[in-house]
Amino acid sequence: MQILMLTDGPSACLDALYRINDEKNLGLVFGCHQLPKFGDKLLAQFASDYPKMPMIAIIKDTPVLIKIDNRTVIKSSLNWQALTRRIVTAGRKSELILQACKINNTMTVLDGTAGLGHDGLILASTGARLTLCESNPVLAMLLFYEYQLMMTHKNWPGLLSGIQIVHGDTAVLGGCYDCVYLDPMFPKDSYKAKVNKQMQVLHDLVAPPPLDDEIKLFDHAKSLLATTGKLIIKRPILAPYFAGQLPQQSVKNDVLRFDRYEVH
């Protein structure tokens, strides 16, 4: 996969991304351009010249995903640091995902569609051993980068030491997990309102799976569960059940639904 990298000068961040791409065998081909400044007009021009290519701008030594929507520049970064307070205070009363997953520090958890890693960090806040699996090489590169960056921040190594990142499809994974969590890309017609900027950017990188792929992902995810394990799938409140499978239980609010499936 080709990716367009934009910088405004020499960058330690860009060097780190090159290194991660090589060390993790992500297979990305970088096309680099140096700009005099990161003005939205110039970013929009580059995006129009490369409409099919993912684009990352290194802004203040931070990798930022760029999307152009009707001439509007949309920027998105992982920014795990911004989640610090939420992670520290996370609990079943405040986090719907934890109400659904019901995990603790003795359990092993697989987030099979890691994306930006935000849900995974909330799961890891319980002390559970977490594997983040991401098949998209661009997102995997950003996950590896953010992990390495946050390992240098005070108070983060304790949380991150319980997290493993894997690049690849869940179909190649083995293992036995107490909980498998999936947050597949939502169908575009299943939202009550326009999705946030981060999700708009992700839609350019990852498409919602067709039904056949949903069924394969569902069946393989269940095969990775321990005898008493559970599969949790995040869906918009209006979306059909994933792979057409009726859950044993759903935990929901006005916007989201977490569907729970047992092994038996």
ZAMARGU-4260 file (C-alpha; in steps of 0.2 Angstrom, whole numbers, plus 5000, padded with zeros to 4 digits):
<rodrens>
0) 5000/5000/5000 | 5006/5017/4996 | 5005/5032/5008 | 5008/5050/5006 | 5019/5058/5020
5) 5019/5077/5021 | 5032/5086/5032 | 5038/5104/5034 | 5056/5099/5038 | 5067/5086/5045
10) 5057/5075/5057 | 5061/5062/5071 | 5043/5056/5069 | 5045/5053/5051 | 5061/5043/5054
15) 5052/5033/5068 | 5038/5029/5055 | 5050/5023/5042 | 5058/5012/5056 | 5042/5004/5061
20) 5037/5001/5044 | 5053/4991/5041 | 5054/4982/5058 | 5035/4977/5058 | 5035/4972/5039
25) 5020/4983/5036 | 5024/4984/5017 | 5020/5002/5016 | 5028/5013/5002 | 5031/5031/5007
30) 5029/5045/4995 | 5037/5060/5004 | 5034/5079/5001 | 5041/5094/5010 | 5029/5109/5012
35) 5033/5126/5017 | 5019/5126/5029 | 5003/5116/5033 | 4990/5127/5027 | 4973/5119/5023
40) 4973/5125/5005 | 4989/5117/5002 | 4984/5101/5010 | 4968/5101/5000 | 4978/5103/4984
45) 4989/5088/4988 | 4974/5077/4993 | 4966/5082/4976 | 4981/5076/4967 | 4982/5059/4976
50) 4963/5055/4979 | 4966/5037/4982 | 4981/5038/4993 | 4981/5039/5012 | 4989/5054/5018
55) 4998/5058/5034 | 5005/5076/5039 | 5019/5077/5052 | 5012/5092/5062 | 5022/5097/5077
60) 5031/5080/5076 | 5014/5071/5077 | 5007/5060/5063 | 4990/5067/5058 | 4979/5058/5046
65) 4971/5070/5033 | 4955/5068/5024 | 4947/5081/5012 | 4928/5082/5013 | 4920/5094/5001
70) 4936/5105/5002 | 4936/5105/5021 | 4952/5098/5028 | 4948/5085/5042 | 4963/5080/5053
75) 4964/5065/5065 | 4977/5058/5076 | 4978/5044/5089 | 4982/5056/5104 | 4981/5043/5118
80) 4987/5057/5130 | 4970/5065/5129 | 4962/5049/5136 | 4972/5049/5152 | 4959/5056/5163
85) 4946/5044/5155 | 4957/5029/5157 | 4961/5033/5176 | 4942/5035/5180 | 4935/5021/5169
90) 4923/5009/5177 | 4907/5000/5173 | 4897/5015/5179 | 4905/5027/5167 | 4910/5016/5152
95) 4896/5006/5143 | 4910/4995/5135 | 4915/4989/5152 | 4897/4986/5157 | 4896/4974/5142
100) 4913/4966/5143 | 4913/4963/5162 | 4932/4959/5162 | 4945/4960/5176 | 4964/4959/5179
105) 4964/4940/5178 | 4957/4939/5160 | 4964/4940/5143 | 4956/4951/5130 | 4957/4952/5111
110) 4952/4968/5102 | 4951/4961/5085 | 4948/4978/5076 | 4959/4990/5085 | 4958/5005/5074
115) 4964/5020/5084 | 4966/5010/5100 | 4954/5020/5110 | 4942/5007/5115 | 4957/4995/5119
120) 4964/5007/5131 | 4948/5007/5141 | 4948/4988/5141 | 4966/4988/5147 | 4962/5000/5161
125) 4954/4985/5170 | 4971/4977/5171 | 4967/4963/5159 | 4980/4957/5147 | 4975/4965/5130
130) 4980/4960/5112 | 4977/4974/5099 | 4975/4967/5082 | 4974/4979/5067 | 4974/4973/5049
135) 4976/4990/5040 | 4995/4994/5039 | 4993/5012/5041 | 4983/5011/5057 | 4995/4997/5063
140) 5010/5009/5060 | 5001/5023/5070 | 4997/5011/5084 | 5015/5005/5085 | 5021/5023/5085
145) 5009/5029/5098 | 5013/5014/5109 | 5032/5018/5108 | 5029/5037/5111 | 5018/5034/5127
150) 5030/5022/5134 | 5041/5037/5137 | 5027/5046/5147 | 5026/5045/5166 | 5013/5033/5172
155) 5009/5025/5155 | 5022/5010/5155 | 5011/5001/5168 | 4996/5001/5158 | 5005/4998/5141
160) 5015/4984/5148 | 4999/4973/5148 | 4996/4977/5129 | 5002/4968/5114 | 5000/4975/5096
165) 4998/4963/5081 | 4997/4968/5063 | 4987/4956/5053 | 4969/4949/5051 | 4961/4940/5066
170) 4959/4925/5054 | 4978/4922/5057 | 4977/4923/5076 | 4976/4908/5087 | 4975/4908/5106
175) 4961/4907/5119 | 4953/4923/5126 | 4941/4926/5140 | 4934/4941/5129 | 4935/4945/5111
180) 4929/4963/5107 | 4925/4968/5089 | 4922/4986/5083 | 4920/4983/5064 | 4917/4998/5053
185) 4899/5003/5054 | 4887/5003/5039 | 4886/5021/5033 | 4867/5021/5033 | 4866/5016/5052
190) 4870/5032/5060 | 4857/5044/5068 | 4869/5059/5064 | 4885/5063/5055 | 4899/5053/5062
195) 4914/5062/5071 | 4929/5068/5062 | 4940/5053/5067 | 4927/5041/5060 | 4926/5050/5044
200) 4945/5048/5042 | 4944/5030/5046 | 4930/5027/5033 | 4943/5032/5020 | 4955/5018/5026
205) 4943/5004/5031 | 4927/4999/5023 | 4912/4990/5032 | 4914/4972/5029 | 4902/4963/5017
210) 4890/4950/5025 | 4901/4935/5019 | 4916/4943/5028 | 4905/4947/5044 | 4901/4929/5045
215) 4919/4923/5043 | 4925/4936/5056 | 4911/4931/5068 | 4914/4912/5067 | 4933/4914/5069
220) 4931/4926/5084 | 4920/4914/5093 | 4933/4900/5090 | 4946/4910/5099 | 4935/4911/5115
225) 4939/4901/5131 | 4925/4889/5137 | 4917/4903/5148 | 4922/4917/5136 | 4911/4930/5127
230) 4911/4939/5111 | 4906/4958/5112 | 4902/4967/5096 | 4900/4986/5095 | 4886/4992/5084
235) 4876/5008/5080 | 4859/5007/5089 | 4851/5006/5072 | 4862/4994/5064 | 4857/4976/5060
240) 4865/4962/5071 | 4882/4958/5065 | 4883/4943/5053 | 4864/4941/5056 | 4867/4933/5073
245) 4855/4937/5088 | 4865/4941/5104 | 4861/4933/5121 | 4861/4951/5128 | 4864/4969/5123
250) 4870/4984/5133 | 4865/5000/5125 | 4862/5019/5126 | 4854/5031/5113 | 4868/5029/5101
255) 4878/5013/5103 | 4874/4995/5106 | 4886/4982/5113 | 4880/4964/5108 | 4886/4950/5119
260) 4888/4932/5113 | 4892/4917/5123 | 4902/4902/5118 | 4887/4890/5120
</rodrens>
